[in-house]
Amino acid sequence: MPVYCGQCGAEYKDDAEYLNTVCKVTGVAPTDPLSMGKNWARIQDLALDRGKSETTPEKLAAAKLAVKNKVEAIKAKK
Amino acid sequence: MAATVQIAEFNGAGETKTASITNSNFGSNDSANLVAATYPITAGTSSYEKYQKLEVTNMGGSSKVKDLKIWYTGTLSGSDTFLTNARTTSYAGAATYATPVNTTSSKATQTMPTSAPASANLGIGGSLTGELTTTGLSDYLVMQLNVHSATTAGATLTLNYRYTEIA
């Protein structure tokens, strides 16, 4: 099935090609959290919080720290 | 890290996929990211159906994505109705794709909720208790806007997609 990027309109022959290409609009591949838009960190944080009863506090904290670290790394680049 | 999640839309007779859509505008045309002003819906008719899926492109180290909830916020114009296949009970399993139509949908027959449902209303693998444990897609979310004959202008709504993620 042909796949079009909803951000830049580029056409790909399949999902694999799409997922491995950096989008000209977002500047990242579709597998990068930044492709979720400007609120990506908040979206991820809330989704992790909703699942907290089914994981360990350690795993939850590690996942949330990873999100925070990515935010900080992006800020440091600017 | 955490999962990367996007919304994909499917269109056309041959079914093409538009990944990471930027809006869910309804109109008189079967296309993703459409401009509503270009494709207005005549009063007393229906929009083209929309077939969308929630897509996980990267699990980001998490073990599961599940519990999909879809609803809208805002106010529809006049007596318009917003219908979907999403539902918390009597879920019909994964909808199959068919070329989207602008006649009355046989799949989008349930009123779209106006607040977050108490439990999942869109399935994964045909079940409301389904889970994604690797990258992949949800069941089709089928939606249609029915514009009342007395409606004179459109409305701007927010369509909400919520998922739960297990670290």
gemmi code that builds the backbone of each chain (N, CA, C; Angstrom):
import gemmi

chains = {
    "A": [
        ("MET", (0.848, -1.195, 0.000), (0.000, 0.000, 0.000), (0.890, 1.255, 0.000)),
        ("PRO", (0.636, 2.195, -0.913), (1.423, 3.425, -0.891), (1.153, 4.228, 0.390)),
        ("VAL", (2.192, 4.857, 0.876), (2.081, 5.643, 2.106), (2.512, 7.078, 1.818)),
        ("TYR", (1.673, 8.016, 2.218), (2.002, 9.428, 2.081), (2.279, 9.995, 3.472)),
        ("CYS", (3.269, 10.847, 3.552), (3.526, 11.532, 4.822), (2.513, 12.660, 4.955)),
        ("GLY", (1.762, 12.653, 6.047), (0.744, 13.679, 6.261), (1.326, 15.046, 6.574)),
        ("GLN", (2.602, 15.082, 6.885), (3.252, 16.349, 7.214), (3.788, 17.046, 5.969)),
        ("CYS", (4.522, 16.292, 5.123), (5.185, 16.916, 3.969), (4.606, 16.470, 2.633)),
        ("GLY", (3.782, 15.440, 2.635), (3.147, 14.981, 1.400), (3.976, 14.016, 0.579)),
        ("ALA", (5.189, 13.707, 1.024), (6.038, 12.788, 0.258), (5.391, 11.409, 0.165)),
        ("GLU", (5.612, 10.746, -0.968), (5.043, 9.413, -1.188), (6.118, 8.353, -1.002)),
        ("TYR", (5.736, 7.275, -0.341), (6.648, 6.154, -0.116), (5.986, 4.872, -0.599)),
        ("LYS", (6.815, 3.914, -0.975), (6.250, 2.672, -1.517), (5.615, 1.824, -0.429)),
        ("ASP", (6.094, 1.966, 0.817), (5.528, 1.168, 1.912), (5.873, 1.793, 3.268)),
        ("ASP", (5.385, 1.172, 4.339), (5.624, 1.690, 5.693), (7.110, 1.717, 6.042)),
        ("ALA", (7.831, 0.674, 5.647), (9.251, 0.589, 6.014), (10.020, 1.784, 5.470)),
        ("GLU", (9.747, 2.124, 4.222), (10.454, 3.261, 3.615), (10.050, 4.557, 4.323)),
        ("TYR", (8.763, 4.686, 4.613), (8.278, 5.888, 5.311), (8.923, 6.052, 6.684)),
        ("LEU", (8.955, 4.965, 7.423), (9.441, 5.035, 8.804), (10.936, 5.326, 8.901)),
        ("ASN", (11.656, 5.070, 7.818), (13.103, 5.258, 7.846), (13.565, 6.529, 7.143)),
        ("THR", (12.627, 7.433, 6.882), (12.983, 8.663, 6.167), (12.704, 9.876, 7.047)),
        ("VAL", (13.643, 10.798, 7.060), (13.450, 12.043, 7.804), (12.491, 12.940, 7.029)),
        ("CYS", (11.465, 13.405, 7.733), (10.447, 14.267, 7.114), (11.004, 15.693, 6.954)),
        ("LYS", (10.724, 16.300, 5.813), (11.239, 17.658, 5.555), (10.546, 18.702, 6.432)),
        ("VAL", (9.366, 18.398, 6.907), (8.629, 19.367, 7.729), (8.999, 19.244, 9.206)),
        ("THR", (8.974, 18.018, 9.726), (9.256, 17.843, 11.158), (10.759, 17.807, 11.443)),
        ("GLY", (11.551, 17.438, 10.449), (12.993, 17.355, 10.634), (13.446, 16.086, 11.330)),
        ("VAL", (12.526, 15.170, 11.566), (12.867, 13.899, 12.217), (12.151, 12.754, 11.490)),
        ("ALA", (12.585, 11.535, 11.774), (11.904, 10.362, 11.235), (10.600, 10.147, 12.001)),
        ("PRO", (9.633, 9.460, 11.404), (8.340, 9.238, 12.086), (8.457, 8.414, 13.367)),
        ("THR", (9.601, 7.803, 13.582), (9.800, 7.025, 14.806), (10.311, 7.878, 15.956)),
        ("ASP", (10.610, 9.129, 15.683), (11.123, 10.037, 16.713), (9.938, 10.691, 17.421)),
        ("PRO", (9.954, 10.757, 18.756), (8.819, 11.372, 19.478), (8.496, 12.783, 19.022)),
        ("LEU", (9.479, 13.513, 18.536), (9.217, 14.888, 18.094), (8.238, 14.933, 16.926)),
        ("SER", (8.076, 13.812, 16.247), (7.123, 13.777, 15.131), (5.684, 13.867, 15.629)),
        ("MET", (5.477, 13.722, 16.946), (4.129, 13.799, 17.508), (3.643, 15.242, 17.663)),
        ("GLY", (4.523, 16.202, 17.401), (4.122, 17.596, 17.515), (4.707, 18.258, 18.753)),
        ("LYS", (4.373, 19.526, 18.922), (5.026, 20.313, 19.975), (4.710, 19.813, 21.386)),
        ("ASN", (3.603, 19.126, 21.556), (3.236, 18.647, 22.899), (3.668, 17.200, 23.151)),
        ("TRP", (4.642, 16.728, 22.388), (4.995, 15.308, 22.461), (5.366, 14.853, 23.877)),
        ("ALA", (6.123, 15.657, 24.602), (6.577, 15.224, 25.926), (5.394, 15.108, 26.899)),
        ("ARG", (4.484, 16.050, 26.817), (3.297, 16.041, 27.686), (2.415, 14.824, 27.359)),
        ("ILE", (2.260, 14.553, 26.067), (1.451, 13.398, 25.639), (2.064, 12.113, 26.188)),
        ("GLN", (3.374, 11.978, 26.067), (4.044, 10.764, 26.545), (3.956, 10.644, 28.065)),
        ("ASP", (4.160, 11.757, 28.741), (4.105, 11.751, 30.205), (2.747, 11.276, 30.711)),
        ("LEU", (1.688, 11.838, 30.133), (0.331, 11.491, 30.574), (-0.005, 10.033, 30.240)),
        ("ALA", (0.455, 9.564, 29.072), (0.192, 8.170, 28.695), (0.892, 7.221, 29.664)),
        ("LEU", (2.103, 7.578, 30.052), (2.839, 6.752, 31.023), (2.145, 6.770, 32.383)),
        ("ASP", (1.658, 7.941, 32.785), (0.958, 8.038, 34.073), (-0.284, 7.152, 34.106)),
        ("ARG", (-1.009, 7.099, 32.987), (-2.225, 6.283, 32.951), (-1.913, 4.793, 33.119)),
        ("GLY", (-0.680, 4.404, 32.812), (-0.326, 2.993, 32.926), (0.468, 2.656, 34.173)),
        ("LYS", (0.537, 3.593, 35.112), (1.436, 3.399, 36.256), (1.058, 2.215, 37.140)),
        ("SER", (-0.221, 1.871, 37.184), (-0.643, 0.765, 38.062), (-0.201, -0.602, 37.523)),
        ("GLU", (0.247, -0.615, 36.281), (0.628, -1.897, 35.675), (2.127, -2.032, 35.456)),
        ("THR", (2.901, -1.152, 36.072), (4.346, -1.275, 35.944), (4.977, -1.029, 37.308)),
        ("THR", (6.277, -1.095, 37.361), (6.956, -0.838, 38.632), (7.300, 0.641, 38.724)),
        ("PRO", (7.407, 1.165, 39.941), (7.791, 2.578, 40.085), (9.134, 2.858, 39.412)),
        ("GLU", (10.018, 1.889, 39.439), (11.339, 2.081, 38.842), (11.253, 2.225, 37.323)),
        ("LYS", (10.475, 1.361, 36.698), (10.338, 1.435, 35.237), (9.646, 2.725, 34.821)),
        ("LEU", (8.620, 3.103, 35.580), (7.901, 4.342, 35.265), (8.836, 5.544, 35.392)),
        ("ALA", (9.591, 5.560, 36.478), (10.510, 6.683, 36.701), (11.567, 6.735, 35.606)),
        ("ALA", (12.064, 5.582, 35.193), (13.096, 5.550, 34.147), (12.536, 6.070, 32.821)),
        ("ALA", (11.302, 5.681, 32.512), (10.697, 6.132, 31.252), (10.463, 7.637, 31.276)),
        ("LYS", (9.978, 8.125, 32.416), (9.694, 9.558, 32.506), (10.998, 10.375, 32.518)),
        ("LEU", (12.034, 9.817, 33.111), (13.334, 10.496, 33.105), (13.890, 10.576, 31.676)),
        ("ALA", (13.671, 9.522, 30.919), (14.147, 9.517, 29.530), (13.447, 10.603, 28.709)),
        ("VAL", (12.152, 10.779, 28.961), (11.417, 11.848, 28.265), (12.001, 13.202, 28.676)),
        ("LYS", (12.195, 13.360, 29.979), (12.719, 14.629, 30.498), (14.113, 14.914, 29.935)),
        ("ASN", (14.927, 13.885, 29.872), (16.290, 14.068, 29.356), (16.280, 14.491, 27.887)),
        ("LYS", (15.339, 13.936, 27.128), (15.264, 14.325, 25.708), (14.847, 15.792, 25.589)),
        ("VAL", (13.904, 16.188, 26.434), (13.488, 17.597, 26.429), (14.675, 18.495, 26.745)),
        ("GLU", (15.439, 18.104, 27.772), (16.596, 18.916, 28.176), (17.651, 18.959, 27.078)),
        ("ALA", (17.842, 17.820, 26.412), (18.840, 17.768, 25.328), (18.446, 18.682, 24.180)),
        ("ILE", (17.160, 18.743, 23.900), (16.686, 19.620, 22.819), (16.877, 21.088, 23.210)),
        ("LYS", (16.558, 21.390, 24.474), (16.732, 22.770, 24.952), (18.196, 23.189, 24.872)),
        ("ALA", (19.088, 22.262, 25.221), (20.519, 22.571, 25.229), (21.049, 22.852, 23.830)),
        ("LYS", (20.434, 22.242, 22.838), (20.867, 22.447, 21.451), (20.507, 23.834, 20.930)),
        ("LYS", (19.455, 24.425, 21.526), (18.962, 25.717, 21.001), (19.843, 26.872, 21.465)),
    ],
    "B": [
        ("MET", (12.601, 5.866, 27.480), (11.799, 6.696, 26.587), (10.348, 6.220, 26.624)),
        ("ALA", (9.563, 6.667, 25.704), (8.153, 6.276, 25.640), (7.757, 6.114, 24.178)),
        ("ALA", (6.568, 5.604, 23.975), (6.128, 5.279, 22.617), (5.865, 6.534, 21.772)),
        ("THR", (6.085, 6.387, 20.485), (5.757, 7.438, 19.527), (4.475, 7.023, 18.817)),
        ("VAL", (3.478, 7.881, 18.898), (2.141, 7.531, 18.413), (1.632, 8.609, 17.451)),
        ("GLN", (1.047, 8.192, 16.375), (0.511, 9.117, 15.372), (-0.867, 8.626, 14.940)),
        ("ILE", (-1.538, 9.443, 14.154), (-2.826, 9.046, 13.572), (-2.657, 8.945, 12.059)),
        ("ALA", (-3.095, 7.822, 11.510), (-3.030, 7.614, 10.057), (-4.450, 7.587, 9.505)),
        ("GLU", (-4.590, 8.048, 8.270), (-5.905, 8.014, 7.608), (-5.796, 7.243, 6.303)),
        ("PHE", (-6.889, 6.558, 5.969), (-6.913, 5.697, 4.789), (-8.012, 6.183, 3.855)),
        ("ASN", (-7.670, 6.253, 2.575), (-8.613, 6.835, 1.608), (-8.580, 6.076, 0.288)),
        ("GLY", (-9.633, 6.280, -0.482), (-9.645, 5.823, -1.863), (-10.097, 4.392, -2.064)),
        ("ALA", (-10.391, 4.099, -3.323), (-10.828, 2.752, -3.665), (-9.691, 1.754, -3.535)),
        ("GLY", (-8.481, 2.199, -3.849), (-7.327, 1.310, -3.767), (-6.675, 1.312, -2.402)),
        ("GLU", (-7.187, 2.098, -1.506), (-6.707, 2.311, -0.148), (-5.266, 2.790, -0.101)),
        ("THR", (-5.130, 4.072, 0.053), (-3.819, 4.652, 0.324), (-3.786, 5.087, 1.777)),
        ("LYS", (-2.604, 5.154, 2.307), (-2.425, 5.532, 3.712), (-1.722, 6.875, 3.790)),
        ("THR", (-2.291, 7.792, 4.560), (-1.595, 9.032, 4.877), (-1.233, 8.963, 6.349)),
        ("ALA", (0.047, 8.863, 6.615), (0.520, 8.717, 7.993), (0.681, 10.093, 8.633)),
        ("SER", (0.592, 10.123, 9.951), (0.838, 11.361, 10.704), (0.028, 12.534, 10.167)),
        ("ILE", (-1.289, 12.342, 10.118), (-2.147, 13.411, 9.604), (-2.114, 14.629, 10.520)),
        ("THR", (-2.459, 15.779, 9.958), (-2.414, 17.013, 10.736), (-3.797, 17.551, 11.097)),
        ("ASN", (-4.855, 16.981, 10.487), (-6.205, 17.357, 10.908), (-7.179, 16.259, 10.519)),
        ("SER", (-8.399, 16.357, 11.053), (-9.457, 15.394, 10.724), (-10.662, 16.126, 10.164)),
        ("ASN", (-10.404, 17.106, 9.328), (-11.520, 17.883, 8.761), (-12.423, 16.982, 7.918)),
        ("PHE", (-13.723, 17.132, 8.145), (-14.703, 16.388, 7.348), (-15.113, 17.246, 6.156)),
        ("GLY", (-15.437, 16.594, 5.041), (-15.826, 17.353, 3.867), (-16.511, 16.497, 2.836)),
        ("SER", (-16.733, 17.119, 1.680), (-17.416, 16.441, 0.573), (-16.404, 15.788, -0.362)),
        ("ASN", (-15.282, 15.382, 0.205), (-14.227, 14.753, -0.572), (-13.557, 13.704, 0.302)),
        ("ASP", (-13.136, 12.615, -0.326), (-12.457, 11.543, 0.397), (-10.955, 11.772, 0.337)),
        ("SER", (-10.446, 12.546, 1.276), (-9.010, 12.806, 1.305), (-8.584, 13.177, 2.715)),
        ("ALA", (-7.308, 12.952, 2.986), (-6.746, 13.280, 4.302), (-6.313, 14.740, 4.323)),
        ("ASN", (-6.290, 15.315, 5.526), (-5.834, 16.703, 5.700), (-6.580, 17.661, 4.761)),
        ("LEU", (-7.847, 17.417, 4.539), (-8.560, 18.252, 3.567), (-8.842, 19.651, 4.137)),
        ("VAL", (-9.029, 20.585, 3.239), (-9.388, 21.953, 3.612), (-10.912, 22.041, 3.556)),
        ("ALA", (-11.527, 22.231, 4.713), (-12.992, 22.184, 4.786), (-13.658, 23.217, 3.873)),
        ("ALA", (-13.058, 24.391, 3.751), (-13.668, 25.434, 2.927), (-13.682, 25.047, 1.448)),
        ("THR", (-12.760, 24.182, 1.068), (-12.693, 23.750, -0.335), (-13.730, 22.674, -0.628)),
        ("TYR", (-14.070, 21.907, 0.388), (-15.001, 20.785, 0.215), (-16.151, 20.874, 1.233)),
        ("PRO", (-16.957, 21.917, 1.132), (-18.069, 22.056, 2.095), (-19.094, 20.933, 1.927)),
        ("ILE", (-19.770, 20.634, 3.003), (-20.803, 19.595, 2.981), (-22.160, 20.296, 2.865)),
        ("THR", (-22.917, 19.921, 1.866), (-24.233, 20.530, 1.647), (-25.177, 20.165, 2.797)),
        ("ALA", (-25.928, 21.154, 3.259), (-26.911, 20.899, 4.324), (-27.835, 19.758, 3.911)),
        ("GLY", (-28.084, 18.878, 4.863), (-28.962, 17.750, 4.587), (-28.242, 16.542, 4.005)),
        ("THR", (-26.909, 16.617, 3.954), (-26.138, 15.477, 3.437), (-25.067, 15.077, 4.459)),
        ("SER", (-24.301, 14.075, 4.090), (-23.261, 13.567, 4.993), (-21.873, 13.820, 4.417)),
        ("SER", (-20.899, 13.889, 5.300), (-19.502, 13.952, 4.862), (-19.092, 12.585, 4.323)),
        ("TYR", (-17.969, 12.534, 3.665), (-17.364, 11.237, 3.388), (-16.937, 10.609, 4.714)),
        ("GLU", (-17.059, 9.308, 4.792), (-16.566, 8.602, 5.968), (-15.061, 8.831, 6.094)),
        ("LYS", (-14.588, 8.786, 7.328), (-13.149, 8.798, 7.564), (-12.748, 7.480, 8.191)),
        ("TYR", (-11.695, 6.879, 7.647), (-11.119, 5.660, 8.212), (-9.739, 6.028, 8.748)),
        ("GLN", (-9.597, 5.945, 10.047), (-8.314, 6.289, 10.655), (-7.856, 5.168, 11.585)),
        ("LYS", (-6.568, 5.165, 11.858), (-6.016, 4.238, 12.841), (-4.989, 4.975, 13.691)),
        ("LEU", (-4.904, 4.579, 14.935), (-3.820, 5.047, 15.783), (-2.627, 4.154, 15.477)),
        ("GLU", (-1.487, 4.770, 15.211), (-0.303, 4.006, 14.801), (0.851, 4.244, 15.765)),
        ("VAL", (1.405, 3.160, 16.295), (2.613, 3.240, 17.116), (3.805, 2.986, 16.201)),
        ("THR", (4.640, 4.006, 16.037), (5.795, 3.866, 15.138), (7.061, 3.472, 15.886)),
        ("ASN", (7.015, 3.588, 17.208), (8.198, 3.250, 18.009), (7.716, 2.978, 19.436)),
        ("MET", (8.013, 1.820, 19.983), (7.572, 1.520, 21.349), (8.414, 2.275, 22.380)),
        ("GLY", (9.583, 2.721, 21.999), (10.397, 3.546, 22.896), (10.736, 2.871, 24.212)),
        ("GLY", (10.776, 1.571, 24.234), (11.112, 0.848, 25.454), (9.920, 0.455, 26.295)),
        ("SER", (8.748, 0.947, 25.962), (7.551, 0.572, 26.718), (7.091, -0.830, 26.317)),
        ("SER", (6.306, -1.443, 27.187), (5.903, -2.826, 26.926), (4.545, -2.932, 26.242)),
        ("LYS", (3.663, -1.953, 26.474), (2.318, -2.040, 25.900), (1.742, -0.651, 25.626)),
        ("VAL", (0.944, -0.594, 24.591), (0.055, 0.549, 24.350), (-1.343, -0.036, 24.227)),
        ("LYS", (-2.292, 0.532, 24.951), (-3.637, -0.065, 24.986), (-4.679, 0.965, 25.412)),
        ("ASP", (-5.899, 0.497, 25.631), (-6.959, 1.316, 26.202), (-7.199, 2.589, 25.390)),
        ("LEU", (-7.605, 2.411, 24.148), (-7.782, 3.551, 23.244), (-9.152, 4.189, 23.456)),
        ("LYS", (-9.138, 5.483, 23.632), (-10.384, 6.221, 23.870), (-10.456, 7.404, 22.907)),
        ("ILE", (-11.591, 7.504, 22.232), (-11.794, 8.550, 21.244), (-13.050, 9.337, 21.623)),
        ("TRP", (-12.967, 10.663, 21.601), (-14.139, 11.492, 21.833), (-13.877, 12.884, 21.267)),
        ("TYR", (-14.919, 13.697, 21.226), (-14.700, 15.067, 20.754), (-15.138, 16.049, 21.818)),
        ("THR", (-14.585, 17.244, 21.718), (-15.009, 18.353, 22.559), (-15.344, 19.523, 21.642)),
        ("GLY", (-16.229, 20.361, 22.104), (-16.722, 21.456, 21.274), (-18.202, 21.264, 21.014)),
        ("THR", (-18.756, 22.106, 20.177), (-20.193, 22.067, 19.922), (-20.465, 21.930, 18.428)),
        ("LEU", (-21.205, 20.911, 18.087), (-21.602, 20.719, 16.695), (-22.531, 21.841, 16.254)),
        ("SER", (-22.597, 22.075, 14.971), (-23.534, 23.074, 14.447), (-24.963, 22.539, 14.523)),
        ("GLY", (-25.865, 23.352, 15.034), (-27.288, 23.031, 15.036), (-27.592, 21.598, 15.446)),
        ("SER", (-28.288, 20.898, 14.572), (-28.689, 19.517, 14.861), (-27.821, 18.496, 14.127)),
        ("ASP", (-26.601, 18.890, 13.774), (-25.684, 17.936, 13.127), (-25.404, 16.765, 14.063)),
        ("THR", (-25.036, 15.641, 13.490), (-24.656, 14.478, 14.307), (-23.298, 13.972, 13.859)),
        ("PHE", (-22.550, 13.473, 14.825), (-21.187, 12.989, 14.593), (-21.176, 11.516, 15.026)),
        ("LEU", (-21.031, 10.637, 14.055), (-21.167, 9.203, 14.326), (-19.863, 8.455, 14.114)),
        ("THR", (-19.743, 7.311, 14.761), (-18.504, 6.532, 14.733), (-18.803, 5.051, 14.967)),
        ("ASN", (-17.813, 4.238, 14.672), (-17.924, 2.820, 15.036), (-17.378, 2.579, 16.445)),
        ("ALA", (-16.730, 3.586, 17.029), (-16.147, 3.421, 18.361), (-17.253, 3.301, 19.399)),
        ("ARG", (-17.107, 2.347, 20.273), (-18.113, 2.142, 21.323), (-17.521, 1.296, 22.441)),
        ("THR", (-18.039, 1.478, 23.645), (-17.492, 0.766, 24.801), (-18.159, -0.587, 25.028)),
        ("THR", (-19.351, -0.751, 24.477), (-20.033, -2.045, 24.584), (-20.523, -2.468, 23.211)),
        ("SER", (-20.733, -3.755, 23.047), (-21.199, -4.304, 21.763), (-20.277, -3.897, 20.613)),
        ("TYR", (-18.991, -3.833, 20.903), (-18.004, -3.503, 19.868), (-18.060, -4.596, 18.801)),
        ("ALA", (-18.126, -4.152, 17.556), (-18.338, -5.112, 16.461), (-17.054, -5.753, 15.958)),
        ("GLY", (-15.961, -5.565, 16.689), (-14.682, -6.089, 16.215), (-14.055, -5.124, 15.237)),
        ("ALA", (-12.923, -5.514, 14.693), (-12.212, -4.624, 13.790), (-13.030, -4.395, 12.524)),
        ("ALA", (-13.307, -3.136, 12.237), (-14.031, -2.812, 10.993), (-13.142, -3.127, 9.799)),
        ("THR", (-13.751, -3.557, 8.719), (-12.989, -3.792, 7.497), (-13.057, -2.544, 6.623)),
        ("TYR", (-12.007, -2.324, 5.883), (-11.951, -1.132, 5.043), (-12.848, -1.281, 3.824)),
        ("ALA", (-13.530, -0.219, 3.490), (-14.276, -0.133, 2.230), (-14.109, 1.287, 1.725)),
        ("THR", (-14.212, 1.476, 0.459), (-14.071, 2.820, -0.093), (-15.001, 3.774, 0.654)),
        ("PRO", (-14.476, 4.838, 1.232), (-15.322, 5.758, 1.997), (-16.462, 6.323, 1.151)),
        ("VAL", (-17.636, 6.433, 1.763), (-18.820, 6.919, 1.052), (-19.371, 8.166, 1.740)),
        ("ASN", (-20.145, 8.944, 0.977), (-20.820, 10.107, 1.579), (-22.332, 9.878, 1.654)),
        ("THR", (-22.699, 8.620, 1.576), (-24.070, 8.244, 1.905), (-24.049, 7.742, 3.347)),
        ("THR", (-25.204, 7.431, 3.895), (-25.250, 7.052, 5.304), (-24.350, 5.848, 5.578)),
        ("SER", (-23.425, 6.027, 6.498), (-22.449, 4.983, 6.805), (-23.113, 3.789, 7.495)),
        ("SER", (-22.714, 2.603, 7.067), (-23.216, 1.404, 7.739), (-22.301, 1.011, 8.894)),
        ("LYS", (-21.167, 1.707, 9.027), (-20.207, 1.374, 10.094), (-20.189, 2.412, 11.212)),
        ("ALA", (-20.277, 3.669, 10.829), (-20.322, 4.728, 11.838), (-21.785, 4.938, 12.223)),
        ("THR", (-22.195, 4.236, 13.252), (-23.622, 4.257, 13.631), (-23.840, 4.658, 15.089)),
        ("GLN", (-22.744, 4.928, 15.790), (-22.820, 5.250, 17.214), (-22.476, 6.717, 17.403)),
        ("THR", (-23.174, 7.403, 18.280), (-22.853, 8.812, 18.538), (-21.464, 8.931, 19.154)),
        ("MET", (-20.655, 9.811, 18.601), (-19.316, 10.021, 19.142), (-19.433, 10.633, 20.541)),
        ("PRO", (-18.724, 10.078, 21.525), (-18.816, 10.635, 22.884), (-18.295, 12.073, 22.940)),
        ("THR", (-18.830, 12.825, 23.908), (-18.396, 14.213, 24.093), (-17.481, 14.358, 25.308)),
        ("SER", (-17.149, 13.249, 25.922), (-16.153, 13.253, 26.995), (-15.459, 11.897, 26.973)),
        ("ALA", (-14.350, 11.811, 27.666), (-13.586, 10.563, 27.641), (-14.438, 9.413, 28.169)),
        ("PRO", (-14.589, 8.353, 27.401), (-15.374, 7.221, 27.910), (-14.656, 6.548, 29.090)),
        ("ALA", (-15.434, 5.853, 29.894), (-14.864, 5.218, 31.086), (-13.932, 4.061, 30.725)),
        ("SER", (-14.141, 3.481, 29.578), (-13.283, 2.375, 29.144), (-13.018, 2.526, 27.654)),
        ("ALA", (-12.159, 1.674, 27.147), (-11.766, 1.781, 25.741), (-12.985, 1.716, 24.823)),
        ("ASN", (-12.956, 2.520, 23.753), (-14.035, 2.436, 22.761), (-13.520, 2.157, 21.349)),
        ("LEU", (-12.210, 1.965, 21.231), (-11.641, 1.535, 19.949), (-10.700, 0.374, 20.224)),
        ("GLY", (-10.817, -0.657, 19.425), (-10.075, -1.874, 19.700), (-8.700, -1.956, 19.055)),
        ("ILE", (-7.995, -2.970, 19.493), (-6.716, -3.370, 18.902), (-6.853, -4.855, 18.615)),
        ("GLY", (-6.605, -5.236, 17.379), (-6.756, -6.648, 17.025), (-8.187, -7.144, 17.172)),
        ("GLY", (-9.135, -6.232, 17.005), (-10.544, -6.611, 17.047), (-11.153, -6.657, 18.428)),
        ("SER", (-10.383, -6.289, 19.461), (-10.890, -6.368, 20.837), (-10.616, -5.075, 21.590)),
        ("LEU", (-11.576, -4.664, 22.403), (-11.392, -3.462, 23.214), (-10.329, -3.666, 24.291)),
        ("THR", (-10.009, -4.920, 24.596), (-8.944, -5.196, 25.575), (-7.635, -5.558, 24.879)),
        ("GLY", (-7.580, -5.353, 23.582), (-6.359, -5.648, 22.834), (-5.209, -4.732, 23.225)),
        ("GLU", (-4.011, -5.183, 22.942), (-2.815, -4.416, 23.292), (-1.823, -4.459, 22.148)),
        ("LEU", (-1.091, -3.377, 21.976), (0.045, -3.383, 21.051), (1.297, -3.580, 21.891)),
        ("THR", (2.054, -4.610, 21.585), (3.304, -4.860, 22.314), (4.512, -4.587, 21.432)),
        ("THR", (4.261, -4.250, 20.212), (5.303, -3.826, 19.281), (4.683, -2.789, 18.351)),
        ("THR", (5.461, -2.226, 17.477), (4.897, -1.207, 16.596), (3.745, -1.797, 15.784)),
        ("GLY", (2.760, -0.967, 15.498), (1.594, -1.461, 14.766), (0.445, -0.492, 14.855)),
        ("LEU", (-0.725, -0.986, 14.470), (-1.889, -0.115, 14.343), (-3.094, -0.647, 15.107)),
        ("SER", (-3.985, 0.278, 15.436), (-5.263, -0.077, 16.059), (-6.225, -0.588, 14.996)),
        ("ASP", (-7.417, -0.906, 15.410), (-8.506, -1.158, 14.462), (-8.846, 0.164, 13.762)),
        ("TYR", (-9.610, 0.061, 12.676), (-10.065, 1.280, 12.010), (-11.036, 2.040, 12.913)),
        ("LEU", (-10.830, 3.338, 12.996), (-11.809, 4.250, 13.582), (-12.579, 4.831, 12.397)),
        ("VAL", (-13.864, 4.525, 12.318), (-14.681, 5.019, 11.211), (-15.578, 6.138, 11.746)),
        ("MET", (-15.599, 7.249, 11.037), (-16.373, 8.403, 11.506), (-17.108, 9.054, 10.331)),
        ("GLN", (-18.210, 9.678, 10.654), (-18.946, 10.435, 9.633), (-19.706, 11.577, 10.302)),
        ("LEU", (-19.724, 12.727, 9.628), (-20.484, 13.883, 10.097), (-21.744, 14.012, 9.249)),
        ("ASN", (-22.874, 14.060, 9.906), (-24.151, 14.226, 9.194), (-24.653, 15.645, 9.430)),
        ("VAL", (-24.752, 16.384, 8.344), (-25.105, 17.805, 8.437), (-26.614, 17.965, 8.267)),
        ("HIS", (-27.220, 18.555, 9.258), (-28.672, 18.735, 9.264), (-29.100, 19.720, 8.167)),
        ("SER", (-30.304, 19.552, 7.703), (-30.803, 20.387, 6.593), (-30.877, 21.870, 6.952)),
        ("ALA", (-30.956, 22.171, 8.254), (-31.067, 23.577, 8.662), (-29.712, 24.195, 9.004)),
        ("THR", (-28.663, 23.431, 8.903), (-27.339, 23.949, 9.260), (-26.857, 24.951, 8.216)),
        ("THR", (-26.337, 26.074, 8.690), (-25.873, 27.108, 7.757), (-24.369, 27.336, 7.820)),
        ("ALA", (-23.715, 26.831, 8.852), (-22.263, 27.023, 8.968), (-21.655, 25.837, 9.700)),
        ("GLY", (-20.380, 25.617, 9.483), (-19.693, 24.504, 10.127), (-19.280, 24.829, 11.546)),
        ("ALA", (-18.591, 23.888, 12.164), (-18.114, 24.074, 13.531), (-16.688, 23.546, 13.622)),
        ("THR", (-15.951, 24.088, 14.571), (-14.610, 23.592, 14.815), (-14.625, 22.790, 16.107)),
        ("LEU", (-14.272, 21.537, 16.012), (-14.270, 20.641, 17.166), (-12.860, 20.140, 17.415)),
        ("THR", (-12.639, 19.620, 18.606), (-11.378, 18.949, 18.899), (-11.648, 17.462, 19.016)),
        ("LEU", (-10.950, 16.681, 18.215), (-11.074, 15.230, 18.293), (-9.947, 14.720, 19.176)),
        ("ASN", (-10.327, 14.000, 20.212), (-9.350, 13.535, 21.194), (-9.067, 12.052, 21.011)),
        ("TYR", (-7.778, 11.683, 21.006), (-7.342, 10.288, 20.921), (-6.488, 10.044, 22.168)),
        ("ARG", (-6.905, 9.124, 23.009), (-6.145, 8.876, 24.234), (-5.706, 7.414, 24.278)),
        ("TYR", (-4.498, 7.190, 24.727), (-4.006, 5.818, 24.900), (-3.289, 5.730, 26.235)),
        ("THR", (-3.164, 4.511, 26.704), (-2.422, 4.236, 27.931), (-1.178, 3.457, 27.565)),
        ("GLU", (-0.111, 3.776, 28.241), (1.171, 3.165, 27.917), (1.776, 2.549, 29.174)),
        ("ILE", (2.271, 1.325, 29.036), (2.883, 0.647, 30.180), (4.386, 0.684, 30.026)),
        ("ALA", (5.059, 1.345, 30.952), (6.529, 1.471, 30.886), (7.195, 0.116, 31.112)),
    ],
}
model = gemmi.Model(1)
for chain_id, residues in chains.items():
    chain = gemmi.Chain(chain_id)
    for i, (resn, *xyz) in enumerate(residues, 1):
        res = gemmi.Residue()
        res.name, res.seqid = resn, gemmi.SeqId(i, " ")
        for name, pos in zip(("N", "CA", "C"), xyz):
            atom = gemmi.Atom()
            atom.name, atom.element = name, gemmi.Element(name[0])
            atom.pos, atom.b_iso = gemmi.Position(*pos), 0.0
            res.add_atom(atom)
        chain.add_residue(res)
    model.add_chain(chain)
structure = gemmi.Structure()
structure.add_model(model)
structure.setup_entities()
